[in-house]
Amino acid sequence: MTAPAALAAPVPATALRSALAGGSPTYSFEFFPPKNEAGLRTLWDTIRRIEALSPTFVSVTYGAGGSSRDRTVELTQRIATETTLRPVAHLTAVGHSVTELRHIIGRYADAGVRDVLVLRGDPPGDPAGPWTPHPEGFRYARELVSLVRRTGDFSVGVAAFPEGHPRSPDPDSDVRHFVAKCRAGADYAITQMFFHVEDYLRLRDRVAALGCDTPVIPAIMPATDARQIRRFAELSGAAFPESLARSLEAARDTPAAGHRIGVDYAIAMAERLLAEGAPGLHYITLNRSTAALDIHQAVRRLGRTSPERP
């Protein structure tokens, strides 16, 4: 393992808030904790390539039902101590008591991590199954937002759903729940993946109509493999455009062509989102840098983003 870098004292959470409120687009990248050493080597190669770009932040996801809790905490701690990147740690309420959640938040704080993305989380085993809160835990993400804000100097992000949360009965209820999370203390939101810019714009406008100005950062998923993205879309409830799926299926035996199709689609989305005033872009890397970097570099060449790392 690489020796920990000698870093300065942790940058306070206010630095990320300032970057998000600074007026220039931010950019960030998302990783997940790998399950084996080969995956870890691939991820660290990706991390080092992205580190050279000085993004605003990177985030580390939490497995369904809290299944990757320890690996998420360990990876976030390692990014905080061995790189110059600012890690945002995902934290879910599902499966945890309030005492356990306080302990995890304390571990992040001890590692100098001052930024947390709060989620209610999916049930373990079957993400679409019944959601049951821990008997000593929380039922709603907004409760976890409040806990993190009470615990110390943290910036807090939450999830947003351009096509509506799969468990929401209607769009109006969904937006009201989202605004409640923001009013509980969220500094920003990151969307789940989506493929139609209009869905993001509708969400943004509904949120604004309720008097909420929390920045909502769109997540960009490079769709380079139709079967993989269909599986993700089924789990998340996102609508995968049939025209894009057909193009990727036609290129199934030519990976380079599929890569180009997915990257070009994402670049077009990113350009329009920024032109419509999105506060930044959050790239889902799947722990591999090529597609995300291709998209980001294309957007930068067109002058739409600039480094805003606090």
HELIX and SHEET records of a PDB file:
HELIX    1   1 ALA A   13  LEU A   20  1                                   8    
HELIX    2   2 GLU A   37  GLU A   51  1                                  15    
HELIX    3   3 ALA A   64  GLY A   66  5                                   3    
HELIX    4   4 ARG A   69  GLU A   82  1                                  14    
HELIX    5   5 VAL A   98  ASP A  110  1                                  13    
HELIX    6   6 ALA A  141  THR A  151  1                                  11    
HELIX    7   7 PRO A  171  ARG A  183  1                                  13    
HELIX    8   8 VAL A  197  ALA A  209  1                                  13    
HELIX    9   9 ALA A  226  SER A  236  1                                  11    
HELIX   10  10 GLU A  242  ALA A  250  1                                   9    
HELIX   11  11 PRO A  255  ALA A  275  1                                  21    
HELIX   12  12 THR A  290  ARG A  301  1                                  12    
SHEET    1   A 9 VAL A 216  ILE A 217  0                                        
SHEET    2   A 9 TYR A 188  THR A 191  1                                        
SHEET    3   A 9 SER A 155  ALA A 160  1                                        
SHEET    4   A 9 ASP A 115  LEU A 119  1                                        
SHEET    5   A 9 PRO A  87  THR A  92  1                                        
SHEET    6   A 9 PHE A  57  VAL A  60  1                                        
SHEET    7   A 9 THR A  26  PHE A  31  1                                        
SHEET    8   A 9 GLY A 280  ILE A 284  1                                        
SHEET    9   A 9 ALA A 219  ILE A 220  1                                        
END                                                                             
